[in-house]
């Protein structure tokens, strides 16, 4: 199976091509950025396929992060994934950004829990907690940082995601043992591809997972009165 993975949800514009028969990632690029994903993504993908000498229609699946994350970034990535999948007549699969952060740690050690947290601003984080082996203990939700600290304090969890250090700082006064923290700005695109390749395409639609309403709201006072 050849899988194109796309991530524009957070602090990077990333794409990778996984070939399961070849045994792994055959092309990958990740550019750190907070804005400008819309302009950067398609040239980045085009560059990957140019280097491979492979047309886009030869992929078997498109995988894309579905959030939580930047509202604009999510729309960019999901729209691109749907468009490419439609043009190639292949399925598109969505993967939660919280799961994407947790995936390499769950694969590395099945005996320890993982707490995945993404900065939601205003002293809140997006949270998902995984038991040893990968079972979800706390489903994806937005919570105050203090609640995420309590979730991480219940077990010697590994804390991952771009808000991991925020949660780890809250734990320092509560525990003495060392804390494993992975606070990279965006998930590893290779793990997005690998995890997405194994997902049931019928159970993972490429739909945005916002978990909260957008900050920008229409102003009622600016609406014109209807006659």
C-alpha positions, -999 to +999 in steps of 0.1 A: +000+000+000+012+035-009-001+062+015+002+099+012+001+116+047-007+152+052-005+174+083-012+211+085-030+211+119-004+228+140+032+241+138+043+225+106+034+218+070+042+182+064+037+154+039+051+119+035+047+089+012+047+055+029+052+023+008+043-007+030+058-031+005+091-011+005+091-012+043+086+024+052+086+060+043+100+067+008+097+105+008+090+130+035+092+167+041+082+189+071+085+227+072+080+244+106+053+272+102+024+286+121+008+304+091+010+300+053+000+263+051-024+270+022+004+284+000+030+258+010+012+225+010+006+217-027+041+227-038+055+206-010+035+175-021+043+181-057+080+182-048+078+148-031+062+131-061+086+148-085+115+134-065+099+100-065+090+101-102+056+089-093+022+103-104-003+111-076-029+086-089-006+057-079-013+062-042-037+038-025-048+061+004-046+096+017-043+102+054-048+136+070-048+150+106-083+161+115-076+181+147-078+195+172-056+223+159-057+255+140-091+261+123-074+274+091-047+247+091-073+219+095-094+232+066-063+234+044-051+199+050-085+182+049-095+200+017-063+190+001-067+154+012-102+151+000-094+167-034-064+145-040-084+114-030-112+123-053-088+130-082-070+096-076-103+078-069-088+065-037-101+067+000-092+095+024-087+087+061-086+111+091-065+107+122-068+127+153-039+150+160-040+138+196-036+102+185-009+112+160+012+126+189+006+095+211+012+069+184+050+065+185+049+064+223+022+038+224+042+017+199+074+021+218+061+010+252+028-007+257+031-008+295+028+029+303-001+054+298+001+084+275-015+118+280-017+138+248-023+175+251-025+204+226-025+241+235-060+255+232-050+289+247-067+308+275-053+282+301-070+253+284-057+223+265-072+197+242-068+164+260-069+127+253-056+100+277-045+065+267-041+035+290-013+010+285-019-007+252-036+023+236-072+021+250-087+056+253-094+064+290-103+101+285-119+108+251-108+140+232-121+171+249-111+207+259-103+211+296-085+236+319-047+229+323-054+219+359-076+191+348-050+178+324-024+179+352-047+158+374-051+133+345-014+130+341-008+127+379-030+095+382-002+074+367+034+077+356+023+089+322+043+101+293+030+135+283+031+144+246+019+173+224+027+209+220+012+216+255+032+188+272+056+211+290+027+232+303+012+201+319+046+188+331+053+221+348+020+217+368+032+182+379+065+193+393+051+202+427+031+170+429+056+142+421+092+134+425+098+108+398+110+119+364+085+128+337+088+119+301+078+149+280+076+152+242+065+188+234+073+189+197+054+216+177+037+190+154+033+152+152+058+131+134+045+128+098+060+093+094+038+081+123+007+098+108+013+078+077+020+045+095-010+048+118-033+060+090-023+030+069-035+006+096-069+024+102-103+011+090-112+036+063-149+032+070-143+042+107-121+072+102-136+098+079-115+129+071-138+153+091-125+181+112-124+176+150-125+211+163-137+204+199-147+240+204-163+269+186-141+293+166-128+324+184-141+346+156-179+350+158-203+371+137-213+403+155-251+405+159-249+443+161-236+444+126-265+425+111-290+445+091-326+444+102-348+425+078-380+442+066 
